[in-house]
Amino acid sequence: MAEVTKYQLINGGNLVSDVKSLFSILKTRRTMAFVYGFMLAFVVFTAFLAFNSSSTSSYLPSFSNIFSGRNFVGSNSSNGGSGFLSYLFPNGSVQQSNPAIPPVAPEGDLPRSSNVTAPPRPSTVEKEPPRVKNRTEESVPVNSPPPRNQTLDSAVSPPPRTQQPRGTVKNDTQSTPVPDVTNSNRTESPKSPPVVDDQVNGSVLKSNPLKNGSSSAVEKNVPTNSDSDSGESVNQNDWFESLKNCDFFDGEWVPDDSYPLYKPGSCLLIDEQFNCYLNGRPDKNYQKLRWKPKKCDLPRLDGGRMLDMLKGKRLVFVGDSLNRNMWESLVCILRNSVKDQTKVFEANGRQVFRGEAAYSFIFKDYNFTVEFFVSPFLVREWETPDKNGKKKETLRLDLVGKSSDQYKEADIIVFNTGHWWTHDKTAKGKDYYQEGSHVYEDLNVLEAFRKAMTTWARWVDKNINPMKSIVFFRGYSATHFSGGQWNSGGQCNSAIEPIKNETYLRRYPKKMVVLEKVLRGMKTHVTYLNITKMTDFRKDGHPSIYRKQKLTEEERRSPLRFQDCSHWCLPGVPDTWNEILYAELLLKQQRRT
């Protein structure tokens, strides 16, 4: 019994010990079960995040980074686990990126414009510190193509070569590509060089394509003749400064095979007296000369761009037949730049306003007209009764031309006079000049010219609105009659090369000295196109004997007696006058940007 009790106690003691051991075993299994359950839940949760990272990235960015393509899944042994390590040690030295899958750019790096996509940024590059930008700079995709010139699809001159742009410079209305250079203000010309879009003397020279987003000509680089030769582009600021400080009329004529600006014989609008090519002139070198100022290069006249610049405007020439020479030159240059030339036509042929003829060509697609008003003295030709009651011709020095009301509101006006003041009647001044009812018995031609120019200047100051209209005065065009005058057998047919030595040029005409003094006293700003010297070089540029095709019997017997050494062949010298006019318009607009 004692042994049984002892056995039971012993066994009882063992039972207690076994129970404790059982609980210890159960406790261990519960722990293992918890661990296995936790691991299973972790795997499930992790898989959920992996397949739904986009929905959780906004509130769990760290988890999305694990699966954002950083070689955590499917990586090789050399970089396996680097994504996980970068997750565990986000500020550590382990950095790995997959260039094929760029990370999402942070919101702060997006451009302000809603229609511009931000360029990808590698995850290994730390965020750049903020940089002070030029006020004209704008963030755009670095791989975006340069904007196409919407103003002009074709150009007379080939555009200069440009590099692929890597950034953007922007003015107030439009951005244009520029290269990556140190000075952000220095720009390289895009594929299509300038047209203009600004105010000139208050006259708004804007075209619809510019309003629709095309950059203005002055915001781009304007191609000069030297650019077309070298293929190099010129910085806009350098171009402007070079022209602003340049005397356009002090230079020389240089050979240039890219001239003329339009093919000889291609413009049927040229009067027979100017059309030396169709009249049989055999030499061609007079067509292939370019005017080169000493301190700059003139921009080559691009007819298409000039038409865009003058859309909806009136450009008027007023003066003698030398201004008709210039007018026809510009009509041909601009017409040659139009795709559909049937939409360029003369308006109603020759018109007469109170005895003075006028001509106009319409460029229908541009709602633009270029016109010519015949007024050889700019003051009025008149008739007054003489002592015998008969009418005699006089020149009213106190009245402007009769057609002045027809052009006073034009946007651009180019005046000239000069050649008719050299004719016998005006040069002698006997019973010819009149003021009011008084006819001068004898008046010096220079004094008569001064009175006439003063009358013209007063009319301009009174009638021309400088906030709307731009006024030019083209100076005296040199003549080259040798052995006589225009009506006395003067000749120039032997001249086939220009004068190259300035010492052989003639003195500046006294009438032009008088004109300059009058211009300086005007309230209205008038731009003086002083073409006298540049034309004096060009004794080779006149029609001479090639002024017409059908000669009269007298002209056939003595062809050398009838020569034109005052007007100019077209293509020829007047084309350069229009290039200078074009450059002046560009400058006037640039000064107001």
C-alpha positions as CSV (number, residue, x, y, z in Angstrom):
1,M,0.0,0.0,0.0
2,A,2.7,2.3,0.9
3,E,4.5,1.3,-2.2
4,V,1.3,1.9,-4.3
5,T,0.9,5.3,-2.7
6,K,4.5,6.0,-3.3
7,Y,4.1,4.8,-6.9
8,Q,1.1,7.0,-7.4
9,L,2.8,9.9,-5.9
10,I,5.7,9.3,-8.0
11,N,3.5,8.8,-11.1
12,G,1.4,11.7,-9.9
13,G,4.6,13.8,-9.9
14,N,5.4,12.5,-13.3
15,L,1.9,13.4,-14.5
16,V,2.4,17.0,-13.4
17,S,5.7,17.0,-15.1
18,D,4.2,15.6,-18.3
19,V,1.4,18.1,-18.2
20,K,3.9,20.9,-18.0
21,S,5.9,19.4,-20.8
22,L,2.7,19.1,-22.9
23,F,1.9,22.8,-22.3
24,S,5.4,23.7,-23.3
25,I,5.1,21.7,-26.5
26,L,1.7,23.3,-27.3
27,K,3.2,26.7,-26.6
28,T,6.0,26.1,-29.1
29,R,3.5,24.9,-31.8
30,R,1.3,27.9,-31.3
31,T,4.3,30.1,-31.9
32,M,5.2,28.3,-35.0
33,A,1.6,28.5,-36.3
34,F,1.6,32.2,-35.6
35,V,4.9,32.6,-37.4
36,Y,3.7,30.6,-40.4
37,G,0.4,32.5,-40.5
38,F,2.2,35.8,-40.3
39,M,4.6,34.9,-43.2
40,L,1.6,33.7,-45.3
41,A,-0.2,37.0,-44.7
42,F,2.9,39.0,-45.5
43,V,3.4,37.2,-48.8
44,V,-0.3,37.7,-49.7
45,F,-0.1,41.4,-48.7
46,T,3.1,41.9,-50.6
47,A,1.7,40.2,-53.7
48,F,-1.3,42.5,-53.5
49,L,0.9,45.5,-53.4
50,A,2.9,44.2,-56.3
51,F,-0.1,43.9,-58.6
52,N,-1.8,47.1,-57.4
53,S,1.2,49.4,-57.1
54,S,-0.4,52.2,-59.1
55,S,-3.4,52.5,-56.7
56,T,-1.2,52.5,-53.6
57,S,1.7,54.7,-54.9
58,S,-0.1,57.8,-53.8
59,Y,-0.3,56.8,-50.1
60,L,2.5,54.2,-50.0
61,P,5.3,55.5,-52.2
62,S,7.9,53.4,-50.5
63,F,6.2,50.1,-51.5
64,S,5.7,51.3,-55.0
65,N,9.4,52.1,-55.3
66,I,10.2,48.4,-54.6
67,F,8.3,47.4,-57.8
68,S,9.0,50.5,-59.9
69,G,11.4,48.7,-62.2
70,R,14.6,48.9,-60.1
71,N,15.8,45.3,-61.0
72,F,14.2,43.8,-57.8
73,V,12.3,41.2,-59.8
74,G,14.1,39.3,-62.5
75,S,17.5,40.9,-61.9
76,N,20.7,39.0,-62.4
77,S,23.1,38.0,-59.6
78,S,25.3,41.1,-60.0
79,N,22.5,43.5,-59.0
80,G,19.9,41.3,-57.5
81,G,18.3,42.6,-54.4
82,S,19.5,46.1,-55.0
83,G,15.9,47.4,-55.2
84,F,15.1,45.8,-51.9
85,L,18.3,47.2,-50.4
86,S,17.4,50.6,-51.7
87,Y,14.0,50.3,-50.1
88,L,15.6,49.3,-46.8
89,F,18.3,52.0,-47.1
90,P,16.7,54.8,-49.1
91,N,19.5,57.2,-48.4
92,G,22.3,54.7,-48.8
93,S,24.8,54.4,-51.6
94,V,23.1,51.6,-53.5
95,Q,21.5,53.2,-56.6
96,Q,20.2,51.3,-59.5
97,S,17.9,52.5,-62.3
98,N,16.4,50.9,-65.4
99,P,16.8,53.5,-68.2
100,A,14.1,51.7,-70.2
101,I,11.5,52.5,-67.6
102,P,11.9,56.1,-66.3
103,P,10.5,57.0,-63.0
104,V,7.5,59.2,-62.7
105,A,8.5,62.9,-62.6
106,P,7.5,64.6,-59.4
107,E,4.7,67.2,-59.7
108,G,7.0,70.1,-59.0
109,D,8.9,69.4,-62.3
110,L,6.0,69.5,-64.6
111,P,5.8,72.5,-66.9
112,R,3.1,75.1,-66.3
113,S,1.6,74.6,-69.7
114,S,-1.0,71.8,-69.7
115,N,-0.3,70.7,-73.2
116,V,3.5,70.1,-72.7
117,T,4.8,66.8,-71.5
118,A,7.6,66.9,-69.0
119,P,10.8,65.2,-70.1
120,P,11.9,62.0,-68.2
121,R,14.5,62.5,-65.5
122,P,16.8,59.6,-64.4
123,S,16.2,58.4,-60.9
124,T,19.9,58.5,-60.1
125,V,20.2,62.2,-60.6
126,E,19.3,64.3,-57.6
127,K,16.9,67.2,-58.1
128,E,18.7,70.2,-59.4
129,P,18.7,73.4,-57.3
130,P,16.5,76.1,-58.7
131,R,18.1,78.2,-61.5
132,V,17.4,81.9,-62.2
133,K,15.9,81.9,-65.7
134,N,15.9,84.6,-68.2
135,R,12.4,86.1,-68.4
136,T,12.1,84.9,-72.0
137,E,12.9,81.3,-71.1
138,E,10.2,78.6,-70.9
139,S,10.4,74.9,-70.0
140,V,9.6,72.6,-72.9
141,P,10.5,69.0,-73.8
142,V,14.1,68.9,-74.7
143,N,13.4,66.5,-77.5
144,S,10.6,68.6,-79.0
145,P,11.1,69.5,-82.7
146,P,11.4,73.2,-83.6
147,P,8.2,74.9,-84.5
148,R,7.4,75.3,-88.1
149,N,7.4,78.8,-89.5
150,Q,3.7,79.3,-90.1
151,T,4.2,82.7,-91.8
152,L,5.9,81.5,-94.9
153,D,6.2,78.1,-96.6
154,S,8.6,79.1,-99.3
155,A,11.3,81.7,-99.5
156,V,13.2,83.4,-102.3
157,S,16.5,82.8,-100.6
158,P,17.6,79.6,-99.0
159,P,17.5,79.7,-95.3
160,P,20.8,79.5,-93.3
161,R,21.8,76.2,-91.8
162,T,20.8,75.7,-88.2
163,Q,21.6,73.2,-85.5
164,Q,19.0,71.1,-83.8
165,P,17.6,73.3,-81.0
166,R,17.8,72.1,-77.4
167,G,15.7,74.7,-75.7
168,T,13.4,77.5,-76.3
169,V,13.5,81.3,-76.1
170,K,10.1,82.9,-75.9
171,N,8.9,86.5,-76.6
172,D,5.6,87.8,-75.4
173,T,3.7,85.9,-78.0
174,Q,5.6,83.0,-79.4
175,S,8.5,80.7,-78.6
176,T,11.3,79.9,-81.0
177,P,14.0,77.3,-80.7
178,V,17.6,78.3,-79.7
179,P,20.7,76.3,-79.2
180,D,22.2,75.5,-75.9
181,V,24.6,78.3,-75.4
182,T,26.0,80.1,-72.3
183,N,24.2,83.4,-73.1
184,S,20.5,82.7,-73.2
185,N,19.9,85.9,-75.1
186,R,22.0,84.7,-78.1
187,T,19.8,82.9,-80.6
188,E,20.4,80.9,-83.7
189,S,18.1,81.4,-86.6
190,P,15.4,78.8,-87.2
191,K,14.7,77.2,-90.5
192,S,12.7,80.1,-91.9
193,P,14.2,83.6,-91.3
194,P,12.2,87.0,-90.5
195,V,9.0,88.6,-91.1
196,V,7.8,91.3,-89.1
197,D,5.0,91.8,-86.6
198,D,5.0,95.1,-84.8
199,Q,4.3,98.8,-85.1
200,V,6.2,101.1,-87.4
201,N,5.6,104.7,-86.6
202,G,2.2,103.6,-85.2
203,S,1.3,101.7,-88.4
204,V,0.6,98.1,-87.4
205,L,2.1,95.8,-90.0
206,K,0.6,92.5,-89.0
207,S,-0.5,89.6,-91.0
208,N,-3.0,86.9,-90.1
209,P,-0.5,84.1,-90.0
210,L,1.5,86.1,-87.4
211,K,-1.6,86.5,-85.3
212,N,-2.1,82.8,-85.4
213,G,1.2,82.1,-83.7
214,S,4.0,82.6,-86.1
215,S,7.1,84.4,-84.7
216,S,7.8,87.8,-86.0
217,A,10.6,88.4,-88.3
218,V,12.5,90.4,-85.9
219,E,12.3,87.7,-83.2
220,K,14.1,85.5,-85.6
221,N,17.3,86.1,-87.5
222,V,17.0,88.0,-90.7
223,P,19.1,86.4,-93.5
224,T,21.6,88.7,-95.0
225,N,23.3,88.2,-98.4
226,S,26.5,87.1,-96.6
227,D,24.4,84.4,-94.8
228,S,23.3,82.9,-98.0
229,D,26.9,82.7,-99.2
230,S,28.4,81.2,-96.1
231,G,25.5,79.3,-94.7
232,E,26.1,80.8,-91.3
233,S,23.4,82.2,-89.2
234,V,23.6,85.7,-87.6
235,N,22.4,86.5,-84.1
236,Q,19.4,88.8,-84.2
237,N,20.8,91.3,-81.8
238,D,24.1,91.5,-83.8
239,W,22.1,91.8,-87.0
240,F,20.1,94.7,-85.6
241,E,23.1,96.5,-84.2
242,S,25.0,96.1,-87.5
243,L,22.2,97.6,-89.5
244,K,21.3,100.3,-87.0
245,N,24.8,101.7,-87.1
246,C,25.3,101.2,-90.8
247,D,25.1,103.7,-93.6
248,F,23.3,101.7,-96.3
249,F,24.3,104.1,-99.0
250,D,28.1,104.0,-98.5
251,G,29.5,100.9,-100.1
252,E,30.3,99.2,-103.3
253,W,28.9,96.8,-105.9
254,V,30.2,93.3,-105.7
255,P,29.6,90.3,-108.0
256,D,27.0,87.8,-106.7
257,D,25.8,84.9,-108.9
258,S,22.7,84.5,-106.7
259,Y,21.3,87.6,-108.3
260,P,19.0,88.9,-109.8
261,L,16.1,88.5,-107.4
262,Y,13.8,87.2,-110.2
263,K,14.5,85.5,-113.5
264,P,15.1,87.9,-116.5
265,G,12.1,87.8,-118.8
266,S,9.9,86.2,-116.2
267,C,8.0,89.4,-115.3
268,L,5.8,90.5,-118.2
269,L,4.6,93.5,-116.2
270,I,7.9,95.4,-116.9
271,D,7.5,98.3,-119.4
272,E,9.2,97.8,-122.7
273,Q,11.6,100.7,-122.0
274,F,13.0,98.9,-118.9
275,N,13.0,95.4,-120.3
276,C,16.5,95.2,-121.6
277,Y,16.5,91.4,-121.6
278,L,13.6,91.2,-124.0
279,N,14.9,94.1,-126.0
280,G,18.0,92.0,-126.9
281,R,20.8,93.2,-124.5
282,P,23.4,90.5,-124.8
283,D,25.5,91.0,-121.7
284,K,24.3,89.7,-118.3
285,N,26.8,90.9,-115.8
286,Y,24.8,94.0,-114.9
287,Q,22.2,91.7,-113.4
288,K,24.6,89.9,-111.1
289,L,25.8,92.8,-108.9
290,R,24.9,93.2,-105.3
291,W,25.2,96.4,-103.2
292,K,27.4,95.9,-100.2
293,P,27.5,98.6,-97.6
294,K,30.9,99.0,-95.9
295,K,29.8,98.3,-92.4
296,C,27.0,95.7,-92.8
297,D,25.2,93.3,-95.2
298,L,21.8,94.1,-96.4
299,P,19.1,91.5,-95.8
300,R,18.1,89.8,-99.1
301,L,14.7,90.8,-100.0
302,D,12.2,88.0,-99.5
303,G,9.1,88.8,-101.4
304,G,6.9,86.3,-99.5
305,R,7.9,87.7,-96.1
306,M,7.4,91.2,-97.3
307,L,3.9,90.3,-98.5
308,D,3.1,88.8,-95.1
309,M,4.4,92.0,-93.5
310,L,2.2,94.2,-95.7
311,K,-0.9,92.2,-95.7
312,G,-4.0,94.4,-95.8
313,K,-1.9,97.5,-96.5
314,R,-1.3,100.1,-99.3
315,L,2.2,100.9,-100.5
316,V,2.3,103.9,-102.8
317,F,5.0,105.4,-105.0
318,V,4.6,109.0,-105.9
319,G,6.9,110.8,-108.3
320,D,8.4,110.6,-111.8
321,S,9.3,107.7,-114.1
322,L,12.3,106.7,-111.9
323,N,9.8,105.9,-109.2
324,R,7.8,104.0,-111.8
325,N,11.1,102.1,-112.3
326,M,11.2,101.2,-108.6
327,W,7.4,100.4,-108.5
328,E,7.7,97.9,-111.3
329,S,10.7,96.3,-109.7
330,L,8.8,95.7,-106.5
331,V,5.7,94.4,-108.3
332,C,7.9,91.9,-110.1
333,I,9.8,90.8,-106.9
334,L,6.6,90.3,-104.9
335,R,4.7,88.7,-107.8
336,N,7.5,86.2,-108.3
337,S,7.0,85.1,-104.6
338,V,3.3,84.3,-105.1
339,K,2.2,80.7,-105.8
340,D,-0.8,81.6,-107.8
341,Q,0.2,84.6,-110.0
342,T,-3.2,84.9,-111.6
343,K,-4.3,86.5,-108.3
344,V,-1.9,89.4,-108.9
345,F,-3.5,91.8,-111.4
346,E,-3.7,95.4,-112.4
347,A,-6.7,97.3,-111.0
348,N,-8.7,98.8,-113.9
349,G,-5.5,99.7,-115.9
350,R,-4.4,103.3,-116.1
351,Q,-6.6,105.7,-114.0
352,V,-6.6,109.4,-114.2
353,F,-7.2,111.7,-111.2
354,R,-7.7,115.3,-112.3
355,G,-5.3,114.9,-115.1
356,E,-2.7,112.9,-113.2
357,A,-2.3,109.2,-114.0
358,A,-2.3,106.4,-111.4
359,Y,-1.6,102.7,-111.6
360,S,-2.3,99.9,-109.0
361,F,-1.5,96.2,-108.7
362,I,-3.6,94.1,-106.4
363,F,-2.3,91.0,-104.5
364,K,-5.6,89.4,-103.8
365,D,-4.5,86.7,-101.4
366,Y,-2.9,89.4,-99.2
367,N,-5.5,92.2,-99.6
368,F,-2.5,94.3,-100.5
369,T,-2.0,97.0,-103.2
370,V,1.2,98.5,-104.5
371,E,0.4,101.7,-106.4
372,F,2.1,104.4,-108.5
373,F,0.9,108.0,-108.8
374,V,2.5,110.2,-111.5
375,S,3.7,113.5,-110.1
376,P,7.1,114.3,-111.5
377,F,7.5,117.6,-109.6
378,L,5.4,116.7,-106.5
379,V,3.8,120.1,-107.0
380,R,1.1,121.0,-109.6
381,E,1.5,121.5,-113.3
382,W,-0.6,124.4,-114.3
383,E,-1.8,126.5,-117.2
384,T,-2.3,130.3,-117.0
385,P,-3.1,132.9,-119.7
386,D,-0.3,135.0,-121.0
387,K,-0.3,138.6,-122.2
388,N,-1.9,137.6,-125.5
389,G,-4.7,135.6,-123.8
390,K,-3.2,132.3,-124.7
391,K,-2.6,129.6,-122.2
392,K,0.9,128.7,-121.2
393,E,2.3,126.0,-119.0
394,T,3.5,126.9,-115.6
395,L,4.5,125.1,-112.4
396,R,2.6,126.0,-109.2
397,L,5.2,126.0,-106.5
398,D,2.5,126.6,-103.9
399,L,0.2,123.6,-104.6
400,V,0.9,119.9,-104.4
401,G,-0.2,117.4,-107.0
402,K,-3.8,117.0,-107.8
403,S,-3.9,113.3,-106.8
404,S,-2.6,113.9,-103.3
405,D,-6.0,113.2,-101.7
406,Q,-5.9,109.7,-103.2
407,Y,-2.8,108.5,-101.4
408,K,-2.6,110.6,-98.2
409,E,-4.0,107.7,-96.1
410,A,-1.7,105.0,-97.5
411,D,0.3,103.0,-95.0
412,I,3.7,103.4,-96.8
413,I,4.4,106.3,-99.2
414,V,7.7,106.6,-101.2
415,F,8.1,110.0,-102.8
416,N,10.7,111.2,-105.3
417,T,11.4,114.1,-107.7
418,G,14.5,115.3,-109.5
419,H,14.9,114.5,-113.1
420,W,12.2,116.9,-114.5
421,W,14.0,119.7,-112.7
422,T,16.9,119.3,-115.1
423,H,14.9,119.9,-118.3
424,D,15.3,123.1,-120.2
425,K,12.1,124.9,-119.0
426,T,12.7,124.2,-115.4
427,A,16.5,124.8,-115.5
428,K,16.1,128.2,-117.2
429,G,13.2,129.3,-115.0
430,K,11.9,131.9,-117.4
431,D,8.2,132.7,-117.0
432,Y,7.5,129.3,-115.7
433,Y,7.3,129.2,-112.0
434,Q,4.1,130.5,-110.3
435,E,2.9,131.2,-106.8
436,G,-0.8,132.2,-106.5
437,S,-1.4,134.4,-109.5
438,H,2.1,135.6,-109.7
439,V,4.4,134.1,-112.4
440,Y,8.1,134.7,-111.9
441,E,9.8,136.2,-114.9
442,D,13.0,134.7,-113.8
443,L,13.6,132.3,-110.8
444,N,16.6,130.3,-110.1
445,V,15.9,126.6,-110.3
446,L,17.4,125.9,-106.8
447,E,15.1,128.5,-105.3
448,A,12.1,127.1,-107.2
449,F,13.0,123.6,-106.0
450,R,13.3,124.8,-102.4
451,K,9.8,126.4,-102.6
452,A,8.3,123.3,-104.1
453,M,9.8,121.0,-101.5
454,T,8.7,123.4,-98.8
455,T,5.1,123.2,-100.1
456,W,5.3,119.4,-100.2
457,A,6.7,119.3,-96.7
458,R,3.9,121.5,-95.3
459,W,1.4,119.2,-97.0
460,V,2.9,116.1,-95.5
461,D,3.0,117.7,-92.0
462,K,-0.6,118.7,-92.3
463,N,-2.1,115.6,-94.1
464,I,-0.1,112.6,-93.2
465,N,-0.8,110.8,-89.9
466,P,2.6,109.6,-88.6
467,M,0.8,107.1,-86.3
468,K,-0.6,105.4,-89.4
469,S,1.7,106.1,-92.3
470,I,5.4,105.7,-93.0
471,V,7.0,108.2,-95.3
472,F,10.1,107.8,-97.4
473,F,11.8,110.1,-99.9
474,R,14.0,108.5,-102.5
475,G,16.9,110.7,-103.6
476,Y,18.2,111.6,-107.0
477,S,19.2,108.7,-109.3
478,A,22.3,109.4,-111.3
479,T,22.3,109.7,-115.1
480,H,25.2,108.8,-117.4
481,F,24.8,110.6,-120.7
482,S,28.1,111.0,-122.4
483,G,28.5,113.5,-125.3
484,G,25.2,115.1,-124.8
485,Q,21.9,115.0,-122.8
486,W,18.8,112.8,-123.1
487,N,17.5,114.9,-126.0
488,S,20.8,115.8,-127.7
489,G,22.6,112.5,-128.5
490,G,23.9,111.5,-125.1
491,Q,25.2,107.9,-125.0
492,C,26.0,105.2,-122.5
493,N,25.8,102.0,-124.6
494,S,29.6,101.3,-124.4
495,A,29.4,101.0,-120.6
496,I,29.2,97.3,-119.6
497,E,31.1,97.6,-116.2
498,P,30.3,99.8,-113.2
499,I,32.6,102.6,-112.0
500,K,34.9,101.1,-109.4
501,N,36.9,104.2,-108.3
502,E,35.0,106.7,-106.3
503,T,37.2,109.6,-107.6
504,Y,35.3,109.3,-110.9
505,L,32.0,109.9,-109.2
506,R,30.3,113.3,-109.6
507,R,29.6,115.8,-106.8
508,Y,26.5,115.4,-104.7
509,P,23.6,117.3,-106.5
510,K,22.8,120.7,-105.0
511,K,19.1,120.0,-105.2
512,M,19.5,117.1,-102.8
513,V,21.4,119.4,-100.4
514,V,18.3,121.7,-100.5
515,L,16.0,118.7,-100.0
516,E,17.9,117.5,-96.9
517,K,17.6,120.9,-95.3
518,V,13.8,120.8,-95.9
519,L,13.5,117.3,-94.5
520,R,15.4,118.4,-91.3
521,G,12.8,121.1,-90.8
522,M,9.7,118.8,-91.0
523,K,7.6,117.7,-88.1
524,T,6.8,114.4,-89.7
525,H,9.7,111.9,-89.8
526,V,10.7,111.2,-93.3
527,T,13.3,108.5,-94.1
528,Y,15.6,109.7,-96.8
529,L,16.8,107.0,-99.2
530,N,20.0,108.6,-100.5
531,I,20.7,106.4,-103.5
532,T,22.6,109.0,-105.5
533,K,26.1,107.7,-104.9
534,M,25.2,104.0,-105.3
535,T,23.6,104.8,-108.6
536,D,26.5,106.9,-109.8
537,F,28.7,103.8,-109.9
538,R,26.3,102.0,-112.2
539,K,26.8,103.5,-115.6
540,D,26.4,100.0,-117.0
541,G,22.8,99.6,-115.7
542,H,20.9,101.8,-118.1
543,P,18.8,100.5,-121.1
544,S,20.9,102.7,-123.5
545,I,20.1,101.4,-127.0
546,Y,18.1,98.5,-125.6
547,R,15.1,100.6,-124.6
548,K,12.6,99.3,-127.2
549,Q,12.2,96.5,-129.7
550,K,10.5,98.3,-132.6
551,L,12.5,101.3,-133.7
552,T,11.2,104.1,-135.9
553,E,12.8,104.8,-139.3
554,E,14.8,107.6,-137.8
555,E,16.0,105.5,-134.9
556,R,17.1,102.8,-137.2
557,R,19.2,105.2,-139.2
558,S,20.9,106.6,-136.1
559,P,20.3,104.2,-133.2
560,L,23.1,105.6,-131.1
561,R,21.4,109.0,-131.0
562,F,18.4,107.7,-129.1
563,Q,19.6,106.2,-125.8
564,D,18.1,106.0,-122.3
565,C,20.9,106.7,-119.8
566,S,18.7,107.8,-117.0
567,H,16.2,104.9,-116.3
568,W,17.4,101.4,-115.4
569,C,17.1,97.9,-116.8
570,L,15.0,95.4,-114.9
571,P,16.1,93.2,-113.3
572,G,18.7,95.7,-112.1
573,V,19.6,98.7,-109.9
574,P,16.0,99.5,-108.7
575,D,15.8,96.0,-107.2
576,T,18.5,97.2,-104.7
577,W,16.4,100.3,-103.8
578,N,13.6,97.9,-102.8
579,E,16.0,95.8,-100.8
580,I,17.0,98.9,-98.8
581,L,13.3,99.8,-98.4
582,Y,12.8,96.3,-97.0
583,A,15.7,96.6,-94.6
584,E,14.4,100.0,-93.4
585,L,10.9,98.5,-92.7
586,L,12.5,95.7,-90.7
587,L,14.6,98.1,-88.7
588,K,11.6,100.4,-87.9
589,Q,9.7,97.4,-86.6
590,Q,12.7,96.1,-84.6
591,R,13.1,99.4,-82.8
592,R,9.6,99.0,-81.4
593,T,10.0,95.5,-80.0
